[in-house]
Amino acid sequence: MKKNRTGLALVPVVALALAACAGPSQAELAVGQPAPAFSLPSVDGGSVALADYAGKTVVLEWINPNCPVSERHARAKTMVTTWDEHADVVWLAINSTSRSHGDYVAPAEHKAYQEKMGIDYPVLYDSSGEIGRAYGAKTTPHMYVVDPAGKIAYMGAIDDDPRGKGASVNYVDAALDALKSGKSPDPASTKAYGCSVKY
């Protein structure tokens, strides 16, 4: 490494530039670890905290109305139907789109979208991306099932149908059935698909 006239090492300009652009890193969350706590504003006003549902099974869905894959599942009512089949489960959607991104949807517009699509579970705003990064959410949708003990029981795709040709397995539904039977989800982790989260 080069040194300046005082004898101190010079950090290459390229390394400094890369460090400045790196931004906050994604978490390396794993099945069995505690789900990161959060308290986020909802499109209906007020705030919702994960701790509000201690002792319950909670499904987290990363959502973005401007993502064609997220919208496809909304139109097909994939999430709504899965939630309806598990009445004892809490379902929360999280939008981590940055306010500075072109895909950002204001809360009032998001609420109108929910009404149009028949989404009647809470949608929360994480515009800073802090919570999305804490979970390591990469796509819309990206799904997480939190068990009653507050630990991640499943993480990944909603189903095995990334191309929209018809799912043969709904991973979240299977995970919820397993937990209800006192078993561990299998698979407990899959590769999420969809649009990238617009941090």
N, C-alpha and C positions, 0 to 999 in steps of 0.2 A: 504493500500500500504506500502511496506517495505521502511525503511529509512536507509541511510548509516550513518557512524559514525559522520558526520557533521550535521546530522538531516535533510538533504535534501531528498525528496522523490525520490525513484528509479523507473524509467520507466521500466516496464517489457520488457525483451529482445524480447519476441514474438511480442509485440506491435510495437517496433522499426523495427523489420524485416518486419512486414506487411506494415508499413508506407513506407518503402523503396521500396517495391515491387508494391505499388499501382499505381504509374505512374499518368499521367494526366487523369483527369476524363472526362467522356462523358458529353456533354452539355445536358440540358433538354430543347430543343427547342420545341416550340409549334406553332401550326397553328395560324396565325395572328401576330406573332412576326416578326420583321425585319430579313431578311436573313443575316447571317454573311458575311461581306465583305471579298473579297479575291483577290489576284493577283497571278497567278500560271503559271509556265512555261508549254508550250505545247510540244508535241512530234515533232511538226513541227518547233520548235524554237520560240523565242520571248516569250511573256507572254500574258495572257488573264486575265482581271479583270471583276468581276461582274458589277462594275460601268460602264464598257464600254457599257452595255446594259440597262442603266437606261430608264425606261418608256416602256420596252418591257417585255413580258412574257418569262421566262427562265425556262427550265427544266434541273435539275442536276441529273445525273445518276452515281452512284458509280460503277466502273467497275474493273474487274480483269480477264485477259485472261486465267489464270490458275484455275479459279473457274468454275466447270462444269455447274452451273446454269447460270452464266454470259455468258458463251460460248453458252449454249443452246439458250438463247435469241438472241445472235449475229447470230447464224446459222439460226434461224427462222426469223430473221430480225424484231423482235418485236419492238425494239426501232426505227430503221430506218423507218419502215412503219408508226409508230405513228407520227414521226417527219414529214414525207412526207405529211401527212394529215393535218398538221398545218404549212403551209408555213411561217406564220408571227411569229412563235415561234423560240427562240434561244435554241439550245440543246447543252449542254456541258457534257462531261463525265469526271469523276475525279478518278484517281487511287491513293489511299492512302496507298498502300502496302509499308512497310518499306524496305529500301535497304538491310537490314540485313536478311530479310526473304527469304526462299527458293522459294516463289511464286513471288518474284520481277522480273519484266520483264524490261529490258533496253529499253530506248526510241526507238532505231532503230528497235528492235524486235517488240515493240508495234505497231509501224507504219506499219510494214509488216503484222501484224495480222489485223490491221484495213483495209488495202488494200484487204486482203484475204476475209474478212467478209463484205466488202462493207460499212464500217463505214466511212462516210465522214463528220461527225461533229467533232469539236475539242476534243481531249483527253488531259487532264491536269494532271500534276504530283504534288502530295502532299505527298512526301516521308517522311516528318516529321510527318505526320498525324495530324498536327495542324488544318487544315480546316475540315477534316473528323470528328475530335472530337468536333469541334465547332458546327457542324451540328448534331452530335449524330449519324452519319452513322454507322450502325452495320453490314450490309450485302452487298454483291455484287450479284445482284443489290440492291440499296436502292435509292428511287426516291424522289425528291423534286421539287415542282412547285412553282416558285417565281412569284408573280403577278406584273403588271406594276408599282405598288407603292413600290415594293421592299420587300414585305412581303410574308411569307410562306403561300401559299393557299392550298397546299396538301403535305402530306409526307407519305411514306410507300412503299407498293409493287407496281410493275408495273401492275399486274393483280391478278386475283383470282385463279391462276393455279400453285401452288408451286410444284406439282408433274409432270408437263409437259404433262398432259393428254388432254389439250384443254381448253383455257380460255373462260369463258362466259362474263366476264367484264374486260375491260382494264381501270383500275382506272385513269391512267394518261390521256388517251384519253378523258375519261368522265370529268375529272377536267378541261382540256383545253376547251372542248365544253362549260362547264358551265361558265368559265371566259369570253369566247367569247360572251356569251349571257347575260353578266352582272350579273350572279348569282354566289353564293358561291358553291364550289365543295361539293358534298354529296355522299359518305363519304369524309371528309376532311383529314382523317387519317386512315391508315390501318397498319397491322403488316407486315413489310418487311420480305421477305424470301430469302434464298440463303446461300452462304458461308460467314463466318465471315470476316470482314475487317481485313487484316493482318497488324495491327499497329506494 
